Amino acid sequence: MSVAAQTLRPPSRTLMFLEGRAIHELGAFLGALPLLSLAPRGDGHPVLVLPGLIASDMSTRPLRDFLRSKGYAVSGWRQGRNLGLRAGVQDGMVDLLQEMNETTGRKVSVVGWSLGGLYARQLAKMMPERVRQVITLGSPFAAGPKSTNAWRVYEMASGRRADEEDSRFGGSLASAPPVPTTAIFSRTDGVCAWQGCREQASSMTDSIEVESSHCGMGHHPAVVYAVADRLAQKEGEWAPFDRSGWRSFVYPDPNR
């Protein structure tokens, strides 16, 4: 990780204040369901959805319900509130991912929101033979922990230092997993510096920009559509997100 990435400042107080729009984004999601029904259907493979800091499976229910309606075998993380890497959390995720893979006989796509996205990347590094792809939503993997407005909350909830990395949990956060990986981010994120939530483009990595709050990202209509689009790709035929046509009005070039 570069010095610049390590010293990124967190979003401004103004952006943090604007996180209240997450409630309106949920309303927008409900109103957009008829249009979202046009998103491609899936092939039934298993999808694990991991919540953000302090959040539980309740926060990801709208996204999980939508993906289930598209034919996926979807699971939440089943560990209550996400209070960081407390004792047993890593083992619980590893066991669940293994169970989903072995029960269905298919690789698992892992979608993680904020801190959940950091977990998703690390799980894919530890178990690439079981993971089909990773999608992160506003996850600050490419910057230091103090590039977020939530690092103090993490330390209080987890009892760990925010800059403490566990080499036994997938190694460096910044390095990309050895599976197709998409990072969804917003320049108006009020919790995490957007520059730290963006992936370096490569043959197996891509970034998708949306205009969303951090706390509403898991149910923002543009995010939900993008997740469905990524998951619908045939196994072994992953390609970067197509921004042509109408999508160019919703999804700007992340490298602009």
C-alpha positions in Angstrom: 0.0 0.0 0.0 1.4 3.4 -1.0 2.1 6.2 1.5 -0.7 8.2 -0.2 -3.2 5.4 0.4 -2.2 5.0 4.0 -2.7 8.8 4.7 -6.0 9.3 2.9 -8.3 11.5 4.9 -11.8 10.3 5.7 -14.9 11.8 4.0 -15.9 15.3 5.1 -18.5 16.1 7.8 -20.8 17.2 5.1 -20.7 13.8 3.4 -21.1 12.1 6.7 -24.2 14.2 7.4 -25.6 13.2 4.0 -25.6 9.6 5.0 -29.1 10.1 6.2 -30.2 9.7 2.6 -29.8 6.0 3.0 -33.4 5.9 4.2 -34.5 7.5 0.9 -32.4 5.1 -1.1 -34.3 2.2 0.5 -37.5 3.9 -0.7 -36.0 4.3 -4.1 -35.1 0.6 -4.1 -38.7 -0.4 -3.4 -40.0 2.0 -6.0 -37.5 0.6 -8.6 -38.4 -3.1 -8.1 -40.4 -3.2 -11.4 -37.4 -1.9 -13.3 -35.0 -4.1 -11.4 -37.0 -7.1 -12.4 -35.4 -6.6 -15.8 -32.0 -7.5 -14.4 -30.7 -10.8 -15.7 -31.6 -14.0 -13.9 -29.0 -16.2 -12.3 -28.0 -19.8 -12.7 -28.8 -20.8 -9.2 -25.3 -20.9 -7.8 -24.8 -20.1 -4.1 -24.2 -16.5 -3.0 -23.0 -15.5 0.5 -23.7 -11.9 1.6 -21.7 -10.4 4.4 -22.9 -7.3 6.4 -20.9 -4.2 7.4 -19.6 -3.1 10.8 -22.3 -3.2 13.6 -24.8 -4.4 11.0 -26.5 -7.9 10.9 -28.2 -10.0 8.3 -31.2 -7.7 8.7 -29.3 -4.9 6.8 -28.7 -7.2 3.8 -32.2 -8.6 3.6 -33.4 -6.4 0.7 -30.4 -7.4 -1.4 -30.6 -11.1 -0.4 -34.4 -11.3 -1.1 -33.9 -9.7 -4.5 -31.1 -12.1 -5.4 -33.1 -15.0 -4.2 -35.9 -13.8 -6.6 -33.4 -14.0 -9.4 -32.8 -17.7 -8.7 -29.7 -17.7 -6.5 -29.2 -19.9 -3.4 -28.5 -17.0 -1.0 -27.3 -17.0 2.6 -26.6 -14.3 5.1 -23.6 -14.7 7.4 -25.6 -16.1 10.4 -23.4 -14.5 13.1 -25.6 -11.7 14.5 -24.0 -8.2 14.4 -20.7 -7.8 12.7 -18.5 -6.6 15.6 -15.2 -7.2 13.9 -12.9 -10.2 14.0 -13.8 -11.4 17.4 -13.1 -15.0 18.5 -14.9 -17.5 16.3 -15.9 -15.0 13.5 -13.3 -16.1 11.0 -13.9 -19.8 11.6 -17.7 -19.3 11.3 -17.3 -17.7 7.9 -14.9 -20.3 6.7 -17.2 -23.1 7.9 -20.3 -21.5 6.2 -18.5 -21.0 2.9 -17.3 -24.6 2.9 -20.8 -25.8 3.8 -22.4 -23.9 0.9 -19.8 -25.1 -1.5 -20.0 -28.7 -0.5 -23.8 -28.8 -0.2 -24.4 -27.4 -3.7 -21.3 -28.8 -5.4 -20.7 -25.3 -6.8 -18.4 -22.4 -6.2 -19.8 -19.6 -4.0 -20.0 -15.9 -5.0 -19.3 -13.7 -2.0 -20.8 -10.2 -1.7 -19.6 -8.0 1.1 -20.7 -4.6 2.3 -18.1 -2.3 3.8 -16.2 -4.4 6.5 -18.0 -7.5 5.0 -16.3 -6.8 1.7 -12.9 -7.0 3.5 -13.9 -10.4 4.8 -15.1 -11.5 1.4 -11.7 -10.7 -0.2 -9.8 -12.5 2.5 -12.0 -15.6 2.3 -11.4 -15.7 -1.4 -7.6 -15.6 -0.8 -7.8 -18.4 1.7 -10.3 -20.6 -0.3 -10.0 -19.7 -4.0 -11.0 -23.2 -5.0 -14.4 -22.6 -3.4 -15.1 -19.0 -4.5 -16.5 -18.0 -7.9 -16.2 -14.3 -7.6 -16.1 -11.4 -5.1 -18.1 -8.2 -5.1 -17.4 -5.5 -2.5 -19.7 -2.5 -1.7 -17.9 0.5 -0.3 -15.1 -1.6 1.2 -11.8 0.3 2.1 -9.3 -2.4 1.2 -6.9 -0.1 -0.6 -6.4 2.5 2.1 -5.4 2.7 5.8 -8.1 2.2 8.4 -8.1 5.9 9.4 -9.3 6.8 5.9 -12.8 6.0 7.3 -15.0 7.7 9.8 -15.7 4.3 11.4 -12.3 3.3 12.7 -13.0 4.3 16.3 -16.3 2.4 16.2 -14.4 -0.7 14.9 -11.9 -0.5 17.8 -14.6 -0.2 20.4 -16.7 -3.0 18.9 -13.9 -5.5 18.2 -11.4 -4.8 20.9 -8.7 -4.7 18.3 -6.6 -1.9 16.8 -8.0 -0.8 13.4 -4.5 -1.1 11.9 -4.1 -4.7 13.1 -4.0 -7.2 10.3 -4.1 -10.9 10.9 -1.7 -12.6 8.4 -3.6 -15.9 9.0 -6.8 -14.3 7.4 -5.7 -14.0 3.8 -2.7 -11.7 4.2 -2.6 -8.1 2.9 -5.9 -6.4 2.4 -4.8 -4.4 -0.6 -3.8 -7.4 -2.7 -6.6 -8.6 -5.0 -8.0 -12.1 -4.6 -7.1 -14.8 -7.2 -10.7 -14.8 -8.4 -12.7 -12.3 -10.4 -13.3 -9.3 -8.2 -15.5 -6.2 -8.6 -15.4 -3.2 -6.3 -18.4 -0.9 -6.2 -17.8 2.5 -4.7 -19.2 6.0 -4.5 -17.4 9.4 -4.5 -20.2 10.7 -2.2 -19.5 7.9 0.4 -19.7 9.6 3.8 -18.0 6.8 5.8 -15.0 5.5 3.7 -12.7 7.5 1.4 -13.8 6.4 -2.0 -10.2 6.2 -3.3 -9.6 3.3 -0.9 -12.6 1.4 -2.2 -11.6 1.2 -5.8 -9.8 -1.7 -7.4 -6.9 -1.5 -9.9 -8.2 -2.7 -13.2 -6.8 -6.0 -14.5 -7.9 -9.1 -16.4 -9.8 -10.2 -13.3 -10.6 -7.0 -11.4 -13.0 -4.1 -12.1 -14.5 -1.1 -10.4 -18.1 0.3 -10.7 -18.9 3.8 -9.6 -22.4 4.7 -8.3 -23.8 7.8 -6.7 -24.8 6.5 -3.3 -24.4 6.9 0.4 -22.3 4.3 2.3 -25.1 3.2 4.6 -27.6 2.8 1.7 -25.2 1.1 -0.7 -26.6 -2.4 0.0 -30.1 -1.4 -1.3 -29.3 1.4 -3.7 -31.1 0.5 -7.1 -27.9 1.1 -9.2 -25.9 -1.1 -6.8 -28.4 -3.9 -6.7 -28.6 -4.0 -10.5 -24.8 -4.0 -10.8 -24.5 -6.9 -8.4 -27.1 -8.9 -10.3 -25.3 -8.2 -13.6 -22.0 -9.4 -12.2 -23.5 -12.6 -10.7 -25.3 -13.5 -13.9 -22.1 -14.0 -15.8 -21.4 -17.6 -16.7 -18.7 -19.3 -14.6 -15.3 -18.9 -16.3 -16.6 -16.1 -18.6 -16.2 -13.1 -16.3 -15.7 -9.8 -18.1 -15.6 -6.1 -16.9 -18.9 -4.3 -16.5 -20.4 -3.0 -19.7 -21.1 0.8 -19.4 -22.4 1.3 -23.0 -25.9 2.5 -23.9 -28.2 3.6 -21.1 -25.8 2.4 -18.4 -23.4 5.3 -19.2 -26.0 7.7 -17.7 -26.1 5.7 -14.4 -22.6 4.3 -14.1 -19.8 6.9 -14.9 -16.3 5.9 -15.9 -14.5 5.2 -12.6 -11.2 6.4 -14.0 -12.5 9.8 -15.1 
